Amino acid sequence: MNSPVVATCAFTLPPKLYRIGEVVRYSGFSRQTIHNYTTMGLIREEERTDGGHRMYGEGVFRQLAVIKTLKDSKTLGEIRELLESETAAARQMENS
């Protein structure tokens, strides 16, 4: 009797990138707000297409959720500082 062959190799899938229209659709924020938050440094695009379109990583949705939560009690400048310190701490942990 022949036993089925089980593949043992693992595949690494690239992270999904989202165009600004998809970020708008899934987050509920307006295109202008996403643009403003990018300009202010609250969120970052991962890359740009050959045509110059911004592409955002999956983490942008978590950042937008944090921004939405904190916006009632913090200024956008304070939120940017919090996000920057969180990013710096995460990078430091990766390098240790």
N, C-alpha and C positions, 0 to 999 in steps of 0.2 A: 504494500500500500504506500502510495506517495504522500508525504506530508507537505502541507503548504509551506512555501518559502515566506519567511517574515523578514521584511526589510529592517535592517538595524542601523541604517545611516540616518542622521538627523539633518534636517534642513533648517537653515537660518533665514527667516523671512525678513526682508527690509521693513523698517517701520513705515507705516502709512503716512503719507503727506497729504494735507488738505489745502485746496485752493481757498481763497478768501470767501468766495460764495458759499462753500460748504461750511466754513466756520460760522458764517452768518446764519445759515439755515439751522445748524445743529445747536448753536449757542443761544440764539435769540438776540444777540447784540447786533446793532446795525453795522453796515459796511463802514460808515464814517467812524464809528466808535472803535472798530477793529483797527482801522487805519491810524486813528489818534493814539490808541494804546501802543501800537507798534512804534510810532514816531516818538512817543514819550519814554519808550523803553520798558513798558510794563509787560509786553509780550514781544517775542522775537520770531521772525520767520526763520525757517531752517535753511531755505535756499530759494533761489529764483529760477524760473524757467528761462529758456532761451528768449522767450518773448517778454521777459521782465515781470511775469506774474509771481506774486509772493506765494510761497508754499509753507504751511505751518505744520509742525509735528503734532503728534497725539497729545503731548503734554500741554498744549495751548488750552485745552478744555478745562484742565484742572486749574491752570492759572486764572482763567476767566471766572471760574466758580469762586476762587479765593477773592478775586477782585470784587465780584458781586456781593459777597458776604461782608467784606471789610468796608465797602464804599459807604455804608450807613454811618460808620463811626470814625473813619480815617480819611485824610485827604489822599488824592492820587499820588502826591509826592511821598507821603508816608508809606503808602502801599508799595510804591516802587522800591523804597529802601528795604522794606520787609522782604520782598521777593528777591532783591539782589543779595541780601544777607543769607537767605535760604539757599540760593544757588551757590554762593561762595562756600557755605558749610557743606553742601553736598559734594562739591568738587574736592574740598579738603579731605572728606571721608574717603572718596575714591582714590586719592593719591596716597593715603596712609597705608 
